[in-house]
Amino acid sequence: MKLGTLMRTGLVAAGLVASAATSAFAQAGDTIKVGILHSLSGTMAISETTLKDVVLMMVEEQNKKGGLLGKKLEPVVVDPASNWPLFAEKARELLQKEKVAVVFGCWTSVSRKSVLPVFEELNGILFYPVQYEGQESQRNVFYTGAAPNQQAIPAVDYLMSKDGGDVKRWVLAGTDYVYPRTTNKILEAYLLQKGVPKEDIMINYTPFGHSDWQSIVADIKKFGSAGKKTAVVSTINGDANVPFYKELGNQGIKAKDIPVVAFSVGEEELAGIDTKPLVGHLAAWNYFQSVKDPANAEFIKTWQAFTKNPKRVTNDPMEASVIGFNMWVEAVKKAGTTDPDKVIDAIIGIKVPNLSGGISEMLPNHHITKPVLIGEIEGNGQFDVVWKTPGLVPGAAWSPILDDSKNLKADWTKPVNCGNFDTVANKCIGKAAK
Amino acid sequence: MLFLRPASVLLSVLASLALAGAALAADLATLVGNLASGGLSEREAAITALAASGDERAAPILEALGAGQLYTRTSDKLVVIGKTEGNRLALTEAVSGKPAGNAVEADLERVRVNNRLRGTIEAAVGSLTLMSPNARTRLSAADALFKRRDATALAALDQALAVEKDPRIKRAMSEARAAIVLATSDSPPAQKLAAIALVRERGDRDSLGILKTVAAASDGEVKTAATAGAESIEQTLAAWQMAQNVWYGISLGSVLLLAAIGLAITFGTMGVINMAHGEMVMLGAYTTFVVQEVIRTSAPHLFDVSLVIALPLAFLVSGAIGILIERTIIRFLYGRPLDTLLATWGLSLVLQQAVRSIFGSSNREVGAPSWMSGTFQLGQLNITYGRLWIVVFALVVFVALILLLRKTPLGLYMRAVTQNRPMASAVGIRTPRVDALTFGLGSGIAGLAGVALSQIDNVSPNLGQGYIIDSFMVVVFGGVGNLFGTLIGALTLGVVNKFLEPYAGAVLGKILVLVFIIMFIQRRPRGLFALKGRSVE
């Protein structure tokens, strides 16, 4: 009896202490909350977990510098578990319940599309750090990854050049979902425009996680034996890449015969493969770990120290996360508040250094300027940069190549203030276009 | 005076010879210097010049360049060839071939090449090694020239052809010569016609490409001959493609068989809908990874047998976890299929996340032992050793399982329990124990499949998910409870899939197969080979 009372009192006391502690924390915690919306489980965990860690590291670094507006930053991590509808739920939770000032998140286009209405309704800010298919510009979203004109088009240009091998015949291979389909649509239109005949373009889609590539690789080989230099443009995503590259090696397709240029294969994806048979295959990104630049060296050092793993690699979406984070910090400083409307206005024109030696700028269409690099896979799982655009390429939200979007432009500054402004009809299409 | 004259002539000749020698060495040094610096075009020119020099040092230098082993030493700008020795690189001076100590990679700057240069290097090395004493080198040199069709190599080829004795290499060289003749637009038509005949006889994809180019670029007799040649090659290749599809289908079927055969035990004979079956496969693959890691760090010479070591371990790990699952969860749910389905599905998520927490979410690299890598040519068919071994392995597992079920007491108990549980119990069989062992066996076989799949798929926490639906399809299609049905089902689905893929594409192909199975199950609800008799009820 006595013991019971004692325990009960103890429990109550403990509870009181705990609640006091949390309320004290909440007060002292006059903090700015930063939401992180990346899958930590499920199929996309392989790519997204890293981005969560990058944002956590950036928050920690910022706090070491004294926080922001005199307040500490507090990261709020949620796990949408690679489940697209859950992304919307978790976004709502971050904005409504946690009242975060900004969210860094999403990887796949379908997850981004699923959270768009939530950010619009609750007027949040989302930084999206992955290369994507374009054809979108939303007031509440900032796209720090590459638009097609910052990745796909320059890569094709490179392959068409003498250095790239003077390619005449094209295989567009992709995973069957929105990003590869839109990108390939743009690329096909671009190639036709460049005078490539239709029979010299082969388009192939495979399901997510496709593992048996024997007949597709044989098909590519067959397509490549028409006496013209052939290249593969790969928008194959995620796990399917490893067996694809293994099969290429098995069937003896060397980079000097049929090069493969990939848009979704970075240092992280190569970590699970023996890259010796792949030497010379290409990837197009805006950043490579091997880029020689003091800012990059510093970033790699900090990252490897943060993850306590001296072999941990860095990749392009990580750089995009870093740029996005720094831009947001600068915009908040400029606006003097974290109020979304003010930050959205303040961030246009903000310039921060990227990790490849340039200065990236946030454009009125909510995309940024970035360099485009083409790298060849090396035997050690890194990329050797073989080509680079002379300057920075501004991201285009709408592709000028496709008929339905060639008249559209995005501009979130006054007086246009519209994500899909029709320059011919001279009016904002607004939501009807979606 | 008279006899002084010849002496002075001799002297001057000697001097000029020495000078020429020095000039040659200097040339090599300049060319190598050009290799390591300058733009792409200059470096390409340097490679071609090196090939033309015919210097015996040129081949090893170019080979090193192609393999990414040519470096410039940061301290003195010396161009060296570096071969890995432990964690340091043993250096040799590129120009003289003398050893130059060793260094770590950080002190060296690699001479970079890209695809364009790699092609040029391949042709250059080819023309330089045509006279090599090693037959294999000569053959690969001829093959490289066939692919590159570098007109500057023609003289070297003619020279090599004149002295070559080995008929196979001689043939490869004349094919290379023919390819070069065809690639040179101003060679005489008679030569071209002879070349077309040679290339047509070779009859592979590369030859087809050459003939098509010729047909498009020329006219008259040459065009007719090239077109006819291309057509005949295309016909032969079409036949080979059938064979290729069958082989790919068998290969895919063997993978399906491996993934499904464990399920054929747990689902087929026990009736447990085990959604965590794929995770047992994954655990087998991770066991392989762990075994390889241990071998890499402590006994690298055992690497070639790593898979053999991994097999029993994977069987034990997956089997033990299977028994654990059966004892702690599934046995309480017998006869409640829906509950089993949900419980095992939840379990599969738990196992995936557990593996993700332990090993991380990124893919793990499982290497292929030397006897499983590489390919061999069967006619126009490219067969990889890895795939071949997996087909063999799948059949061995299948036969072993049949023997276990038919010839051993355990197999007898298993069949007895699954056919008539109360009666089996009545004659003294400890049915719970048999249940646990059967489930363990099914899971263990899934583990074995994991070892094989680690060779062709990602070793990641999601490995199993990709196979679970296919496995159920195979078991249901083949006939629940019938192992032979599983075998035939897996092979049929594999071959059908591979024949559909080229026409319908991978996505639609999969859908068509699924629709086909649904229709089939409507007609024959018990699958291909239905079990007959009372036990079914």
Interface residues (C-beta under 8 A of the other chain):
Chain A: S41 T43 A45 I46 T49 K162 D163 G164 G165 D176 N204 Y205 T206 P207 G209 H210 S211 D212 Q214 S215 I216 A218 D219 K221 K222 G224 S225 A226 G227 K228 D239 V242 P243 K246 N250 Q251 G252 A255 K256 D257 P259 E268 E269 A271 G272 I273 D274 V279 G280 L282 E376 E378 G379 D384 V386
Chain B: L40 G68 R112 N114 N115 R116 R118 G119 E122 K147 R205 D206 L208 G209 I210 L211 K212 T213 A216 Q241 Q244 N245 Y248 S251 L252 V255 Q352 Q353 R356 S361 S362 N363 R364 E365 G367 T375 N382 T384 G386 R387 I456 D457 N458 V459 S460 P461 N462 Q465 G466 K498 E501 P502 G505 A506 V507 K510
